């Protein structure tokens, strides 16, 4: 019997809850970037936009707490999503062969990427062009130019990366599946689960960040993006192995506090590095040390999330069903209403915190309403993987 089949049902609930928490945090995260400039979004608060238009780099813009929140979340939450996807791949391959797995990946990843770029990312790009003064006019007048010099995957880059990772890792996954319990990789994983070595891969993630991040800080184009590719591919493959070895999940739960301490300590060390010495871009000792701390923090925080999720997020029932319904619509759609709300509130005179909260609330409310209505439209419901409405009979 494949070891993954021994996973208890509650573990699946934990993974679904963690996926939901990550995608729920995307709106607050992207909204925070608008006011801090600590990343790339479509519409920025006016002071941040003006600095960017002048060719500068925003520094100490907006509330400090929003900046810390942005940097902290960016350090680990998408890595967690790739690891969860790897666990999902292990379960998927229990009931599909390689061809069916890739077909399912095309349906669940490439199709949403294409449709989302066409109807969602294009809308966000239009608002960004309006905000930066690169275009004036309606969305339909802008739409053709989206494919000429304006095309981008936007926040849907995860789908493209995950499809490529799935295709690249499939031969390895199938080889492990063929050997089953005799697989040397799974045997090593089972042995490590019984020892305090569960945190050792943090040295690998730290090494990858120190090696690649100074030269490839992140472009999300799959070609010139080695830091993002190598690190997230590692989390994806690691997730698959975790999905095949129940003992690893148990070990992560046992060491959840140690993982949390490691992750927080490494994150604070990373922040302290920037505060103590000058950290220029590119390959230099200070930057490589800071990026090594970034990689170590990513592993510790992801393992802590899995461990504490194992412990406390195993509830089944109606709330989990709602979370499952909302997860994919949240990921695909949250950015469009968030960007629109941020743009419309630019000159409202409200405080940063009020505009941040209103933009997040608008995003969540739009997705919740859309998900509810989509339940009654079969083609939309099936595309997003939403449950059919329950019809009560007397």
ZILINZI-V700774 format. One record per backbone hydrogen bond with DSSP energy under -0.5 kcal/mol. CO is the residue of the C=O (numbers start at 1). NH is the residue of the N-H. Records with the same first field share a line. If there is no record, write none. Layout:
CO: NH / NH
This chain:
2: 5
3: 6
4: 7
8: 11 / 12
9: 12 / 13
10: 14
11: 15
12: 16
13: 17
14: 18
15: 19
16: 20
17: 21
18: 22
19: 23
20: 24
21: 25
23: 26 / 27
24: 28
25: 29
26: 30
27: 31
28: 32
29: 33
30: 34
31: 35
32: 35 / 36
33: 37
34: 45
37: 39
39: 41
45: 48 / 49
46: 50
47: 51
48: 52
49: 53
50: 54
51: 56
52: 55
63: 67
64: 68
65: 69
66: 70
67: 71
68: 72
69: 73
70: 74
71: 75
72: 75
73: 76 / 77
76: 80
77: 81
78: 82
79: 83
80: 84
81: 85
82: 86
83: 87
84: 88
85: 89
86: 90
87: 91
88: 92
89: 93
91: 94
92: 95
97: 101
98: 102
99: 103
100: 104
101: 105
102: 106
103: 107
104: 108
105: 109 / 110
106: 111
109: 113
110: 114
111: 115
112: 116
113: 117
114: 118
115: 119
116: 120 / 121
117: 122
120: 124
121: 125
122: 126
123: 127
124: 128
125: 129
126: 130
127: 131
128: 132
129: 134 / 135
130: 133
138: 142
139: 143
140: 144
142: 145 / 146
143: 146
144: 147
145: 148 / 150
153: 156
154: 157
155: 158
156: 159 / 160
157: 161
158: 162
159: 163
160: 164
161: 165
162: 166
163: 167
164: 168
165: 169
166: 170
167: 171
169: 173
170: 174
171: 175
172: 176
173: 177
174: 178
175: 179
176: 180
179: 182
180: 183
183: 187
184: 188
185: 189
186: 190
187: 191
188: 192
189: 193
190: 194
191: 194
192: 195 / 197
195: 197 / 198
197: 200
199: 202
200: 203 / 204
201: 205
202: 206
203: 207
204: 208
205: 209
206: 210
207: 211
208: 212 / 213
209: 213 / 214
212: 215 / 216
214: 282
225: 229
226: 230
227: 231
228: 232
229: 233
230: 234
231: 235
232: 236
233: 237
234: 238
235: 239
236: 240
237: 241
238: 242
239: 243
240: 244
241: 244 / 245
242: 245
244: 246
245: 248 / 249
246: 250
247: 251
248: 252
249: 253
250: 254
251: 255
253: 256
255: 259
256: 260
257: 261
258: 262
259: 263
260: 264
261: 265
262: 266
263: 267
264: 268
265: 269
266: 270
267: 271
268: 272
269: 273
270: 274
271: 275
272: 276
273: 277
278: 280
282: 284
284: 288
285: 289
286: 290
287: 291
288: 292
289: 293
290: 294
291: 295
292: 296
293: 297
294: 298
295: 299
296: 300
297: 301
298: 302
299: 303
300: 304
301: 305
302: 306
303: 307
304: 308
305: 309
306: 310
307: 311
308: 312
309: 313
317: 321
318: 322
319: 323
320: 324
321: 325
322: 326
323: 327
324: 328
325: 329
326: 330
327: 331
328: 332
329: 333
330: 334
333: 336 / 337
334: 338
335: 339
336: 340
337: 341
338: 342
339: 343
340: 344
341: 345
343: 346
345: 348
351: 355
352: 356
353: 357
354: 358
355: 359
356: 360
357: 361
358: 362
359: 363
360: 364
361: 365
362: 366
363: 367
364: 368
365: 369
366: 370
367: 371
368: 372
369: 373
370: 374
371: 375
372: 375
373: 376
374: 377
375: 389
376: 378
377: 381
378: 382
379: 383
380: 384
381: 385 / 386
389: 391
390: 392
